[in-house]
Amino acid sequence: MRISLSKNSDVPVRRQLAEQIVVAITTGELRAGEQLPSVRALARRVKIHHNTVSEAYQDLVRRKWLTRQPGSRLVVGERAKSRDKLPTSLDELIDESIERAREMGYTLQALTQRVRERLLAQPPDHILVVSEESGLRELIREEVKEHFGCAAECCSPEEFAANPAKAVGAQIFAPVHIINELNARFAITITYSKADEHVEMIRALKKPSIIAAVSVSESLLTRARSMFAAAIARRHTYREVLLPPKGRIDLDGVDLAICDSLSISRVGCKRKVRYSLVSSACLKQFAAAVELLKRPQG
């Protein structure tokens, strides 16, 4: 059993000795039933007062790490056997961690803070889309699923701020105007497509037509109005269609419907084209992050 003590530490020598014996037990260096050195023998070996060793031993007997046998022999207690059994559920693992932290003298507040710090430093294991409008969040989630075959969680900036635990294990995707406010370690800025090909499609129309922008997002429709304004001018008629959460809609009389990723399958029209919200350059960044998520950890 290796013991290394420091008399210059803020941790009392008795506590150092006790916890190093616990470490030796939990790592298998000391086995259940194995005899420990006598108080005086261990005191001479580690060069401390025998009363300090006695206090450490008494503490470990009280905590059931050691058992006193006939003749005052101290052996590793049966508790060591239970430590060999791995937790079978998350609750058991958490309970064991709490108990171990308390035994080492840490408060629950200190444990909570340190666990949060460690969790936030871990590589992400899921995607979290943060955006102000629910329609945009759903669109981004749909495009992530289509391109990479993985699901994404969504929330608003307010929900993120109110629940800091949402940052734990999250690879965050968020628009540029809010990403700095999130103060997240793993975050990628979402950039949107410019719709240049759709503008050219409108300009190529040979006769006055009815153009519709169709989306589940109000803010995307507002953006579309500006993107298509110059191409539509006074030559074409422009319509905005905000789709309800469910159901299909037929756009009779519309010559060209420009639909988002969630709308295109729910629209009936003589001609419809898809507008992908997330830019191709941004999808490449997403791809690298998603690839890391799919790799086994450890």
C-alpha positions, -999 to 999 in steps of 0.1 A, spaced: 0 0 0 15 33 -11 10 62 13 23 97 6 15 124 32 22 161 34 24 181 66 22 213 47 -12 206 32 -45 223 42 -59 188 45 -52 173 79 -27 144 79 -53 121 95 -77 128 66 -50 123 40 -41 89 55 -77 78 57 -86 87 22 -55 72 7 -64 39 24 -99 42 9 -83 48 -25 -62 17 -20 -93 -3 -12 -115 10 -41 -87 5 -67 -82 -31 -55 -47 -26 -40 -62 -37 -7 -88 -66 -8 -116 -75 15 -103 -94 45 -67 -82 40 -49 -72 72 -36 -37 77 -3 -28 94 -5 -21 132 -9 15 143 27 18 154 41 0 124 23 23 100 32 53 120 69 45 118 66 38 81 50 71 72 68 90 99 38 105 118 25 102 154 8 69 162 -22 88 175 -28 102 140 -28 67 126 -51 55 153 -76 83 146 -75 75 108 -82 38 115 -110 46 139 -126 69 113 -124 40 87 -139 15 111 -168 39 118 -173 43 80 -171 5 76 -141 5 54 -121 -14 80 -133 -41 105 -118 -49 138 -110 -86 143 -103 -106 175 -69 -95 189 -74 -59 177 -64 -69 141 -77 -45 115 -87 -59 81 -104 -44 51 -141 -46 56 -169 -63 36 -177 -29 22 -148 -34 -2 -167 -63 -18 -197 -41 -25 -174 -16 -42 -163 -43 -66 -199 -44 -78 -205 -18 -105 -236 4 -103 -264 -10 -124 -283 22 -129 -277 59 -132 -293 65 -98 -269 40 -82 -240 57 -98 -251 91 -86 -258 78 -51 -224 62 -49 -207 95 -61 -226 116 -35 -216 91 -7 -180 91 -18 -178 129 -20 -193 132 15 -168 107 28 -140 128 14 -153 159 31 -169 177 2 -202 196 6 -231 189 -18 -227 225 -31 -191 219 -40 -200 186 -56 -227 203 -77 -204 230 -89 -176 207 -98 -199 183 -116 -214 211 -136 -179 224 -146 -168 189 -157 -200 182 -176 -197 215 -195 -162 206 -205 -172 173 -220 -175 168 -258 -210 173 -270 -234 144 -274 -264 160 -290 -274 190 -311 -293 220 -297 -308 246 -321 -313 280 -304 -334 306 -322 -360 332 -313 -388 320 -335 -403 285 -333 -408 282 -370 -371 288 -377 -361 264 -351 -382 237 -366 -369 244 -401 -333 241 -389 -340 209 -371 -356 195 -402 -326 203 -424 -302 189 -399 -322 157 -398 -324 155 -436 -287 161 -442 -272 141 -414 -299 117 -402 -298 128 -366 -323 145 -344 -318 179 -328 -334 196 -298 -347 231 -299 -352 260 -275 -355 298 -275 -328 321 -261 -350 328 -231 -354 290 -223 -317 286 -227 -310 314 -202 -336 301 -177 -321 266 -177 -283 266 -178 -284 228 -178 -294 229 -215 -258 237 -223 -245 204 -209 -235 181 -237 -249 204 -263 -234 212 -297 -253 245 -302 -264 259 -336 -276 295 -333 -279 327 -355 -251 352 -354 -271 379 -335 -277 357 -305 -248 333 -304 -225 355 -283 -252 359 -257 -253 322 -251 -217 321 -239 -215 284 -248 -183 265 -253 -195 244 -283 -214 267 -307 -216 271 -344 -231 302 -361 -259 296 -385 -258 314 -418 -287 314 -441 -289 309 -479 -292 340 -501 -318 325 -525 -300 338 -556 -312 309 -577 -348 316 -568 -344 353 -577 -330 343 -611 -359 319 -615 -384 347 -610 -365 370 -634 -366 342 -661 -404 340 -662 -415 351 -696 -449 365 -687 -465 381 -656 -470 355 -630 -483 349 -595 -454 341 -571 -460 327 -536 -436 324 -508 -447 296 -485 -433 289 -450 -440 278 -414 -419 308 -403 -432 344 -402 -397 358 -400 -387 338 -431 -416 352 -450 -406 387 -440 -371 380 -453 -384 365 -485 -404 397 -493 -371 417 -493 -352 390 -512 -377 388 -540 -389 424 -542 -366 435 -570 -372 405 -592 -410 407 -587 -412 445 -590 -445 455 -608 -444 428 -633 -455 399 -611 -480 394 -583 -466 383 -549 -483 363 -522 -472 352 -487 -486 320 -473 -480 311 -436 -487 274 -432 -505 261 -401 -488 234 -380 -506 206 -398 -525 200 -430 -521 205 -467 -529 236 -488 -536 239 -526 -524 271 -542 -547 273 -572 -537 300 -597 -502 303 -583 -476 299 -611 -445 295 -588 -444 286 -551 -411 289 -533 -414 267 -502 -393 260 -472 -381 225 -462 -412 218 -441 -437 233 -465 -429 218 -498 -445 184 -492 -477 201 -479 -483 224 -509 -503 217 -540 -492 239 -569 -485 236 -607 -449 245 -600 -430 246 -567 -394 248 -557 -376 244 -524 -357 270 -505 -332 255 -481 -327 279 -451 -292 269 -440 -264 278 -463 -242 251 -479 -211 266 -462 -228 263 -429 -239 228 -435 -202 219 -440 -195 232 -405 -224 212 -392 -211 181 -409 -178 183 -391 -196 187 -357 -221 160 -364 -192 136 -373 -177 142 -339 -210 135 -322 -212 101 -340 -178 90 -328 -177 67 -298 -165 85 -267 -136 74 -246 
